[in-house]
């Protein structure tokens, strides 16, 4: 998980400078494989009720900063819920 942790640190430090492929690796790790809709978007299912998805988009090889922040928020929620279950 060392590479994922490094990407997460970069995401937290500078959300505007994250490669789309790196964001995909993080999402694949935390949310399993994406449901690809045939467009530039990738959609990941989350385990909670409500808006149960993470949606990311390739923007010329970079991830959009607001989507990086949404992924970080979803990961924090996932880790909080996972910690409560144990």
PDB file as gemmi writes it, atoms N, CA and C in Angstrom:
CRYST1    1.000    1.000    1.000  90.00  90.00  90.00 P 1                      
ATOM      1  N   UNK A   1       0.824  -1.199   0.000  1.00  0.00           N  
ATOM      2  CA  UNK A   1       0.000   0.000   0.000  1.00  0.00           C  
ATOM      3  C   UNK A   1       0.862   1.254   0.000  1.00  0.00           C  
ATOM      4  N   UNK A   2       2.156   1.148  -0.038  1.00  0.00           N  
ATOM      5  CA  UNK A   2       3.047   2.295   0.005  1.00  0.00           C  
ATOM      6  C   UNK A   2       2.793   3.295  -1.109  1.00  0.00           C  
ATOM      7  N   UNK A   3       2.561   2.800  -2.323  1.00  0.00           N  
ATOM      8  CA  UNK A   3       2.309   3.695  -3.447  1.00  0.00           C  
ATOM      9  C   UNK A   3       0.992   4.445  -3.257  1.00  0.00           C  
ATOM     10  N   UNK A   4      -0.035   3.768  -2.770  1.00  0.00           N  
ATOM     11  CA  UNK A   4      -1.332   4.401  -2.536  1.00  0.00           C  
ATOM     12  C   UNK A   4      -1.184   5.502  -1.488  1.00  0.00           C  
ATOM     13  N   UNK A   5      -0.449   5.224  -0.423  1.00  0.00           N  
ATOM     14  CA  UNK A   5      -0.243   6.236   0.615  1.00  0.00           C  
ATOM     15  C   UNK A   5       0.460   7.466   0.054  1.00  0.00           C  
ATOM     16  N   UNK A   6       1.427   7.260  -0.829  1.00  0.00           N  
ATOM     17  CA  UNK A   6       2.133   8.377  -1.452  1.00  0.00           C  
ATOM     18  C   UNK A   6       1.211   9.227  -2.311  1.00  0.00           C  
ATOM     19  N   UNK A   7       0.349   8.558  -3.060  1.00  0.00           N  
ATOM     20  CA  UNK A   7      -0.608   9.284  -3.891  1.00  0.00           C  
ATOM     21  C   UNK A   7      -1.576  10.060  -3.009  1.00  0.00           C  
ATOM     22  N   UNK A   8      -2.034   9.436  -1.918  1.00  0.00           N  
ATOM     23  CA  UNK A   8      -2.948  10.130  -0.998  1.00  0.00           C  
ATOM     24  C   UNK A   8      -2.300  11.380  -0.408  1.00  0.00           C  
ATOM     25  N   UNK A   9      -1.036  11.285  -0.041  1.00  0.00           N  
ATOM     26  CA  UNK A   9      -0.335  12.466   0.477  1.00  0.00           C  
ATOM     27  C   UNK A   9      -0.288  13.570  -0.570  1.00  0.00           C  
ATOM     28  N   UNK A  10      -0.001  13.197  -1.805  1.00  0.00           N  
ATOM     29  CA  UNK A  10       0.026  14.188  -2.873  1.00  0.00           C  
ATOM     30  C   UNK A  10      -1.360  14.804  -3.066  1.00  0.00           C  
ATOM     31  N   UNK A  11      -2.399  13.972  -3.019  1.00  0.00           N  
ATOM     32  CA  UNK A  11      -3.766  14.465  -3.182  1.00  0.00           C  
ATOM     33  C   UNK A  11      -4.114  15.472  -2.098  1.00  0.00           C  
ATOM     34  N   UNK A  12      -3.721  15.178  -0.862  1.00  0.00           N  
ATOM     35  CA  UNK A  12      -4.011  16.080   0.255  1.00  0.00           C  
ATOM     36  C   UNK A  12      -3.205  17.367   0.159  1.00  0.00           C  
ATOM     37  N   UNK A  13      -1.986  17.262  -0.336  1.00  0.00           N  
ATOM     38  CA  UNK A  13      -1.095  18.424  -0.424  1.00  0.00           C  
ATOM     39  C   UNK A  13      -1.485  19.362  -1.563  1.00  0.00           C  
ATOM     40  N   UNK A  14      -1.843  18.793  -2.725  1.00  0.00           N  
ATOM     41  CA  UNK A  14      -2.149  19.618  -3.885  1.00  0.00           C  
ATOM     42  C   UNK A  14      -3.179  18.909  -4.759  1.00  0.00           C  
ATOM     43  N   UNK A  15      -4.442  19.135  -4.490  1.00  0.00           N  
ATOM     44  CA  UNK A  15      -5.527  18.462  -5.200  1.00  0.00           C  
ATOM     45  C   UNK A  15      -5.583  18.846  -6.680  1.00  0.00           C  
ATOM     46  N   UNK A  16      -5.011  19.974  -7.032  1.00  0.00           N  
ATOM     47  CA  UNK A  16      -5.064  20.441  -8.424  1.00  0.00           C  
ATOM     48  C   UNK A  16      -4.005  19.791  -9.311  1.00  0.00           C  
ATOM     49  N   UNK A  17      -3.071  19.060  -8.726  1.00  0.00           N  
ATOM     50  CA  UNK A  17      -1.983  18.478  -9.513  1.00  0.00           C  
ATOM     51  C   UNK A  17      -1.891  16.969  -9.305  1.00  0.00           C  
ATOM     52  N   UNK A  18      -3.005  16.284  -9.574  1.00  0.00           N  
ATOM     53  CA  UNK A  18      -3.067  14.827  -9.425  1.00  0.00           C  
ATOM     54  C   UNK A  18      -3.348  14.226 -10.793  1.00  0.00           C  
ATOM     55  N   UNK A  19      -2.536  13.252 -11.163  1.00  0.00           N  
ATOM     56  CA  UNK A  19      -2.778  12.578 -12.438  1.00  0.00           C  
ATOM     57  C   UNK A  19      -4.036  11.729 -12.328  1.00  0.00           C  
ATOM     58  N   UNK A  20      -4.785  11.687 -13.418  1.00  0.00           N  
ATOM     59  CA  UNK A  20      -6.022  10.911 -13.443  1.00  0.00           C  
ATOM     60  C   UNK A  20      -5.743   9.437 -13.174  1.00  0.00           C  
ATOM     61  N   UNK A  21      -4.658   8.913 -13.733  1.00  0.00           N  
ATOM     62  CA  UNK A  21      -4.330   7.494 -13.527  1.00  0.00           C  
ATOM     63  C   UNK A  21      -4.037   7.205 -12.060  1.00  0.00           C  
ATOM     64  N   UNK A  22      -3.410   8.153 -11.362  1.00  0.00           N  
ATOM     65  CA  UNK A  22      -3.152   7.971  -9.932  1.00  0.00           C  
ATOM     66  C   UNK A  22      -4.457   7.977  -9.139  1.00  0.00           C  
ATOM     67  N   UNK A  23      -5.364   8.875  -9.498  1.00  0.00           N  
ATOM     68  CA  UNK A  23      -6.657   8.913  -8.812  1.00  0.00           C  
ATOM     69  C   UNK A  23      -7.426   7.618  -9.053  1.00  0.00           C  
ATOM     70  N   UNK A  24      -7.324   7.070 -10.252  1.00  0.00           N  
ATOM     71  CA  UNK A  24      -7.968   5.782 -10.559  1.00  0.00           C  
ATOM     72  C   UNK A  24      -7.401   4.671  -9.688  1.00  0.00           C  
ATOM     73  N   UNK A  25      -6.086   4.653  -9.494  1.00  0.00           N  
ATOM     74  CA  UNK A  25      -5.455   3.635  -8.644  1.00  0.00           C  
ATOM     75  C   UNK A  25      -5.987   3.709  -7.221  1.00  0.00           C  
ATOM     76  N   UNK A  26      -6.113   4.923  -6.694  1.00  0.00           N  
ATOM     77  CA  UNK A  26      -6.627   5.105  -5.336  1.00  0.00           C  
ATOM     78  C   UNK A  26      -8.080   4.643  -5.259  1.00  0.00           C  
ATOM     79  N   UNK A  27      -8.886   5.045  -6.225  1.00  0.00           N  
ATOM     80  CA  UNK A  27     -10.300   4.649  -6.220  1.00  0.00           C  
ATOM     81  C   UNK A  27     -10.461   3.150  -6.393  1.00  0.00           C  
ATOM     82  N   UNK A  28      -9.651   2.543  -7.267  1.00  0.00           N  
ATOM     83  CA  UNK A  28      -9.707   1.082  -7.431  1.00  0.00           C  
ATOM     84  C   UNK A  28      -9.373   0.380  -6.114  1.00  0.00           C  
ATOM     85  N   UNK A  29      -8.406   0.923  -5.373  1.00  0.00           N  
ATOM     86  CA  UNK A  29      -7.991   0.324  -4.108  1.00  0.00           C  
ATOM     87  C   UNK A  29      -9.099   0.421  -3.059  1.00  0.00           C  
ATOM     88  N   UNK A  30      -9.720   1.577  -2.932  1.00  0.00           N  
ATOM     89  CA  UNK A  30     -10.714   1.788  -1.879  1.00  0.00           C  
ATOM     90  C   UNK A  30     -12.128   1.365  -2.263  1.00  0.00           C  
ATOM     91  N   UNK A  31     -12.488   1.483  -3.543  1.00  0.00           N  
ATOM     92  CA  UNK A  31     -13.882   1.257  -3.955  1.00  0.00           C  
ATOM     93  C   UNK A  31     -14.047   0.138  -4.969  1.00  0.00           C  
ATOM     94  N   UNK A  32     -13.025  -0.653  -5.215  1.00  0.00           N  
ATOM     95  CA  UNK A  32     -13.030  -1.716  -6.226  1.00  0.00           C  
ATOM     96  C   UNK A  32     -13.039  -1.114  -7.626  1.00  0.00           C  
ATOM     97  N   UNK A  33     -13.265  -1.941  -8.606  1.00  0.00           N  
ATOM     98  CA  UNK A  33     -13.217  -1.479  -9.996  1.00  0.00           C  
ATOM     99  C   UNK A  33     -14.390  -0.557 -10.310  1.00  0.00           C  
ATOM    100  N   UNK A  34     -14.159   0.320 -11.263  1.00  0.00           N  
ATOM    101  CA  UNK A  34     -15.185   1.303 -11.622  1.00  0.00           C  
ATOM    102  C   UNK A  34     -16.197   0.723 -12.583  1.00  0.00           C  
ATOM    103  N   UNK A  35     -17.283   1.403 -12.636  1.00  0.00           N  
ATOM    104  CA  UNK A  35     -18.308   1.131 -13.635  1.00  0.00           C  
ATOM    105  C   UNK A  35     -18.078   2.204 -14.700  1.00  0.00           C  
ATOM    106  N   UNK A  36     -17.495   1.826 -15.807  1.00  0.00           N  
ATOM    107  CA  UNK A  36     -17.151   2.795 -16.847  1.00  0.00           C  
ATOM    108  C   UNK A  36     -18.354   2.981 -17.766  1.00  0.00           C  
ATOM    109  N   UNK A  37     -18.727   4.245 -17.985  1.00  0.00           N  
ATOM    110  CA  UNK A  37     -19.935   4.540 -18.743  1.00  0.00           C  
ATOM    111  C   UNK A  37     -19.673   4.759 -20.224  1.00  0.00           C  
ATOM    112  N   UNK A  38     -18.452   4.573 -20.689  1.00  0.00           N  
ATOM    113  CA  UNK A  38     -18.152   4.778 -22.099  1.00  0.00           C  
ATOM    114  C   UNK A  38     -17.789   6.210 -22.425  1.00  0.00           C  
ATOM    115  N   UNK A  39     -17.663   7.025 -21.407  1.00  0.00           N  
ATOM    116  CA  UNK A  39     -17.258   8.410 -21.614  1.00  0.00           C  
ATOM    117  C   UNK A  39     -15.948   8.643 -20.875  1.00  0.00           C  
ATOM    118  N   UNK A  40     -15.632   9.883 -20.613  1.00  0.00           N  
ATOM    119  CA  UNK A  40     -14.396  10.188 -19.894  1.00  0.00           C  
ATOM    120  C   UNK A  40     -14.563  10.015 -18.387  1.00  0.00           C  
ATOM    121  N   UNK A  41     -15.755   9.640 -17.947  1.00  0.00           N  
ATOM    122  CA  UNK A  41     -16.040   9.480 -16.519  1.00  0.00           C  
ATOM    123  C   UNK A  41     -15.815   8.050 -16.060  1.00  0.00           C  
ATOM    124  N   UNK A  42     -15.466   7.905 -14.787  1.00  0.00           N  
ATOM    125  CA  UNK A  42     -15.425   6.602 -14.114  1.00  0.00           C  
ATOM    126  C   UNK A  42     -16.272   6.745 -12.859  1.00  0.00           C  
ATOM    127  N   UNK A  43     -17.108   5.777 -12.618  1.00  0.00           N  
ATOM    128  CA  UNK A  43     -18.020   5.827 -11.480  1.00  0.00           C  
ATOM    129  C   UNK A  43     -17.730   4.645 -10.576  1.00  0.00           C  
ATOM    130  N   UNK A  44     -17.527   4.947  -9.297  1.00  0.00           N  
ATOM    131  CA  UNK A  44     -17.234   3.938  -8.285  1.00  0.00           C  
ATOM    132  C   UNK A  44     -18.368   3.898  -7.276  1.00  0.00           C  
ATOM    133  N   UNK A  45     -18.775   2.692  -6.900  1.00  0.00           N  
ATOM    134  CA  UNK A  45     -19.837   2.508  -5.917  1.00  0.00           C  
ATOM    135  C   UNK A  45     -19.254   2.590  -4.515  1.00  0.00           C  
ATOM    136  N   UNK A  46     -19.994   3.212  -3.610  1.00  0.00           N  
ATOM    137  CA  UNK A  46     -19.601   3.295  -2.206  1.00  0.00           C  
ATOM    138  C   UNK A  46     -20.571   2.464  -1.365  1.00  0.00           C  
ATOM    139  N   UNK A  47     -20.167   2.025  -0.185  1.00  0.00           N  
ATOM    140  CA  UNK A  47     -20.988   1.099   0.595  1.00  0.00           C  
ATOM    141  C   UNK A  47     -22.088   1.744   1.445  1.00  0.00           C  
ATOM    142  N   UNK A  48     -22.273   3.037   1.384  1.00  0.00           N  
ATOM    143  CA  UNK A  48     -23.284   3.658   2.236  1.00  0.00           C  
ATOM    144  C   UNK A  48     -24.511   4.074   1.442  1.00  0.00           C  
ATOM    145  N   UNK A  49     -25.604   4.277   2.168  1.00  0.00           N  
ATOM    146  CA  UNK A  49     -26.879   4.675   1.584  1.00  0.00           C  
ATOM    147  C   UNK A  49     -26.830   6.162   1.253  1.00  0.00           C  
ATOM    148  N   UNK A  50     -27.596   6.552   0.303  1.00  0.00           N  
ATOM    149  CA  UNK A  50     -27.615   7.953  -0.108  1.00  0.00           C  
ATOM    150  C   UNK A  50     -27.008   8.055  -1.491  1.00  0.00           C  
ATOM    151  N   UNK A  51     -26.131   8.990  -1.689  1.00  0.00           N  
ATOM    152  CA  UNK A  51     -25.480   9.151  -2.983  1.00  0.00           C  
ATOM    153  C   UNK A  51     -24.323   8.154  -3.046  1.00  0.00           C  
ATOM    154  N   UNK A  52     -24.598   6.917  -3.428  1.00  0.00           N  
ATOM    155  CA  UNK A  52     -23.608   5.848  -3.295  1.00  0.00           C  
ATOM    156  C   UNK A  52     -22.630   5.751  -4.461  1.00  0.00           C  
ATOM    157  N   UNK A  53     -21.966   6.873  -4.778  1.00  0.00           N  
ATOM    158  CA  UNK A  53     -21.005   6.779  -5.861  1.00  0.00           C  
ATOM    159  C   UNK A  53     -19.942   7.859  -5.763  1.00  0.00           C  
ATOM    160  N   UNK A  54     -18.832   7.550  -6.372  1.00  0.00           N  
ATOM    161  CA  UNK A  54     -17.745   8.509  -6.548  1.00  0.00           C  
ATOM    162  C   UNK A  54     -17.568   8.626  -8.054  1.00  0.00           C  
ATOM    163  N   UNK A  55     -17.624   9.830  -8.561  1.00  0.00           N  
ATOM    164  CA  UNK A  55     -17.541  10.074  -9.994  1.00  0.00           C  
ATOM    165  C   UNK A  55     -16.286  10.891 -10.278  1.00  0.00           C  
ATOM    166  N   UNK A  56     -15.395  10.362 -11.128  1.00  0.00           N  
ATOM    167  CA  UNK A  56     -14.182  11.096 -11.484  1.00  0.00           C  
ATOM    168  C   UNK A  56     -14.104  11.227 -12.997  1.00  0.00           C  
ATOM    169  N   UNK A  57     -13.356  12.228 -13.446  1.00  0.00           N  
ATOM    170  CA  UNK A  57     -13.299  12.528 -14.868  1.00  0.00           C  
ATOM    171  C   UNK A  57     -11.879  12.876 -15.282  1.00  0.00           C  
ATOM    172  N   UNK A  58     -11.482  12.369 -16.445  1.00  0.00           N  
ATOM    173  CA  UNK A  58     -10.167  12.656 -17.000  1.00  0.00           C  
ATOM    174  C   UNK A  58     -10.220  14.017 -17.692  1.00  0.00           C  
ATOM    175  N   UNK A  59      -9.325  14.907 -17.287  1.00  0.00           N  
ATOM    176  CA  UNK A  59      -9.253  16.240 -17.868  1.00  0.00           C  
ATOM    177  C   UNK A  59      -7.840  16.452 -18.425  1.00  0.00           C  
ATOM    178  N   UNK A  60      -7.620  15.939 -19.640  1.00  0.00           N  
ATOM    179  CA  UNK A  60      -6.309  16.040 -20.304  1.00  0.00           C  
ATOM    180  C   UNK A  60      -5.196  15.407 -19.468  1.00  0.00           C  
ATOM    181  N   UNK A  61      -5.494  14.246 -18.892  1.00  0.00           N  
ATOM    182  CA  UNK A  61      -4.497  13.517 -18.109  1.00  0.00           C  
ATOM    183  C   UNK A  61      -4.474  13.858 -16.633  1.00  0.00           C  
ATOM    184  N   UNK A  62      -5.161  14.893 -16.242  1.00  0.00           N  
ATOM    185  CA  UNK A  62      -5.215  15.314 -14.835  1.00  0.00           C  
ATOM    186  C   UNK A  62      -6.607  15.044 -14.273  1.00  0.00           C  
ATOM    187  N   UNK A  63      -6.670  14.910 -12.968  1.00  0.00           N  
ATOM    188  CA  UNK A  63      -7.952  14.785 -12.284  1.00  0.00           C  
ATOM    189  C   UNK A  63      -8.427  16.187 -11.920  1.00  0.00           C  
ATOM    190  N   UNK A  64      -9.716  16.373 -11.905  1.00  0.00           N  
ATOM    191  CA  UNK A  64     -10.265  17.677 -11.511  1.00  0.00           C  
ATOM    192  C   UNK A  64     -10.127  17.822  -9.995  1.00  0.00           C  
ATOM    193  N   UNK A  65      -9.706  18.995  -9.557  1.00  0.00           N  
ATOM    194  CA  UNK A  65      -9.403  19.227  -8.142  1.00  0.00           C  
ATOM    195  C   UNK A  65     -10.614  18.973  -7.256  1.00  0.00           C  
ATOM    196  N   UNK A  66     -11.797  19.419  -7.666  1.00  0.00           N  
ATOM    197  CA  UNK A  66     -12.967  19.220  -6.814  1.00  0.00           C  
ATOM    198  C   UNK A  66     -13.310  17.737  -6.693  1.00  0.00           C  
ATOM    199  N   UNK A  67     -13.020  16.956  -7.719  1.00  0.00           N  
ATOM    200  CA  UNK A  67     -13.278  15.521  -7.647  1.00  0.00           C  
ATOM    201  C   UNK A  67     -12.251  14.825  -6.765  1.00  0.00           C  
ATOM    202  N   UNK A  68     -11.017  15.304  -6.769  1.00  0.00           N  
ATOM    203  CA  UNK A  68      -9.993  14.773  -5.865  1.00  0.00           C  
ATOM    204  C   UNK A  68     -10.441  15.001  -4.423  1.00  0.00           C  
ATOM    205  N   UNK A  69     -10.951  16.178  -4.134  1.00  0.00           N  
ATOM    206  CA  UNK A  69     -11.430  16.493  -2.784  1.00  0.00           C  
ATOM    207  C   UNK A  69     -12.617  15.618  -2.412  1.00  0.00           C  
ATOM    208  N   UNK A  70     -13.507  15.340  -3.366  1.00  0.00           N  
ATOM    209  CA  UNK A  70     -14.645  14.456  -3.100  1.00  0.00           C  
ATOM    210  C   UNK A  70     -14.176  13.038  -2.791  1.00  0.00           C  
ATOM    211  N   UNK A  71     -13.161  12.574  -3.504  1.00  0.00           N  
ATOM    212  CA  UNK A  71     -12.601  11.239  -3.257  1.00  0.00           C  
ATOM    213  C   UNK A  71     -11.989  11.185  -1.868  1.00  0.00           C  
ATOM    214  N   UNK A  72     -11.238  12.208  -1.489  1.00  0.00           N  
ATOM    215  CA  UNK A  72     -10.636  12.250  -0.151  1.00  0.00           C  
ATOM    216  C   UNK A  72     -11.714  12.223   0.932  1.00  0.00           C  
ATOM    217  N   UNK A  73     -12.789  12.945   0.706  1.00  0.00           N  
ATOM    218  CA  UNK A  73     -13.901  12.971   1.671  1.00  0.00           C  
ATOM    219  C   UNK A  73     -14.563  11.588   1.762  1.00  0.00           C  
ATOM    220  N   UNK A  74     -14.743  10.931   0.630  1.00  0.00           N  
ATOM    221  CA  UNK A  74     -15.342   9.592   0.619  1.00  0.00           C  
ATOM    222  C   UNK A  74     -14.438   8.577   1.309  1.00  0.00           C  
ATOM    223  N   UNK A  75     -13.133   8.690   1.102  1.00  0.00           N  
ATOM    224  CA  UNK A  75     -12.188   7.785   1.764  1.00  0.00           C  
ATOM    225  C   UNK A  75     -12.214   8.003   3.273  1.00  0.00           C  
ATOM    226  N   UNK A  76     -12.272   9.262   3.704  1.00  0.00           N  
ATOM    227  CA  UNK A  76     -12.351   9.556   5.139  1.00  0.00           C  
ATOM    228  C   UNK A  76     -13.622   8.960   5.735  1.00  0.00           C  
ATOM    229  N   UNK A  77     -14.723   9.079   5.028  1.00  0.00           N  
ATOM    230  CA  UNK A  77     -15.985   8.508   5.513  1.00  0.00           C  
ATOM    231  C   UNK A  77     -15.911   6.982   5.557  1.00  0.00           C  
ATOM    232  N   UNK A  78     -15.307   6.393   4.536  1.00  0.00           N  
ATOM    233  CA  UNK A  78     -15.149   4.945   4.484  1.00  0.00           C  
ATOM    234  C   UNK A  78     -14.304   4.452   5.654  1.00  0.00           C  
ATOM    235  N   UNK A  79     -13.189   5.142   5.920  1.00  0.00           N  
ATOM    236  CA  UNK A  79     -12.313   4.748   7.027  1.00  0.00           C  
ATOM    237  C   UNK A  79     -12.993   4.951   8.376  1.00  0.00           C  
ATOM    238  N   UNK A  80     -13.787   6.001   8.517  1.00  0.00           N  
ATOM    239  CA  UNK A  80     -14.523   6.244   9.756  1.00  0.00           C  
ATOM    240  C   UNK A  80     -15.552   5.145   9.980  1.00  0.00           C  
ATOM    241  N   UNK A  81     -16.295   4.792   8.954  1.00  0.00           N  
ATOM    242  CA  UNK A  81     -17.308   3.740   9.068  1.00  0.00           C  
ATOM    243  C   UNK A  81     -16.666   2.378   9.294  1.00  0.00           C  
ATOM    244  N   UNK A  82     -15.555   2.126   8.646  1.00  0.00           N  
ATOM    245  CA  UNK A  82     -14.861   0.849   8.791  1.00  0.00           C  
ATOM    246  C   UNK A  82     -14.307   0.698  10.214  1.00  0.00           C  
ATOM    247  N   UNK A  83     -13.784   1.779  10.749  1.00  0.00           N  
ATOM    248  CA  UNK A  83     -13.253   1.748  12.109  1.00  0.00           C  
ATOM    249  C   UNK A  83     -14.334   1.538  13.147  1.00  0.00           C  
ATOM    250  N   UNK A  84     -15.546   2.022  12.874  1.00  0.00           N  
ATOM    251  CA  UNK A  84     -16.657   1.872  13.804  1.00  0.00           C  
ATOM    252  C   UNK A  84     -17.170   0.439  13.834  1.00  0.00           C  
ATOM    253  N   UNK A  85     -16.996  -0.300  12.720  1.00  0.00           N  
ATOM    254  CA  UNK A  85     -17.488  -1.657  12.644  1.00  0.00           C  
ATOM    255  C   UNK A  85     -16.616  -2.640  13.404  1.00  0.00           C  
ATOM    256  N   UNK A  86     -15.343  -2.325  13.553  1.00  0.00           N  
ATOM    257  CA  UNK A  86     -14.434  -3.275  14.196  1.00  0.00           C  
ATOM    258  C   UNK A  86     -14.477  -3.191  15.694  1.00  0.00           C  
TER     259      UNK A  86                                                      
END                                                                             
